[in-house]
Amino acid sequence: MGSHHAPDKHRNGFATLARLVATGLTVAAVVKELRTREDERTWHGEVAGFVPYDFRVPTVERIRERVWDPKGDHIVSPHVFGVGWTLNMGRIVSLLREKVVESH
């Protein structure tokens, strides 16, 4: 009864830890902005030295640049809104298409 439930327990523990870290980074980013003079706040930058955040209203241009940029050099980019990274699906699809063409 006990051992077959262990993987679920670890998975839930990891999910809880990930949520706590994400919440902590979000709070840290907001505090960083609020500690900045109001006229100097940008609502985007980095927290903890390397984790990107962006709390600006998303724009179509930024969505395209970060989520669907087939010609971009990056596969991972900052979230359009929030803390952390997102995948550039356009680049991933482009790379997969190139591999398919090469294999034929």
Secondary structure, DSSP 8 states (H G I E B T S, - for coil): --GGGHHHHHHHHHHHHHHHHHHHHHHHHHHHHHHS-GGG--SEEEETTTEEEE-S---HHHHHHHH--TT-S-SEEE-SSEESEEE-HHHHHHHHHHHHHHH-
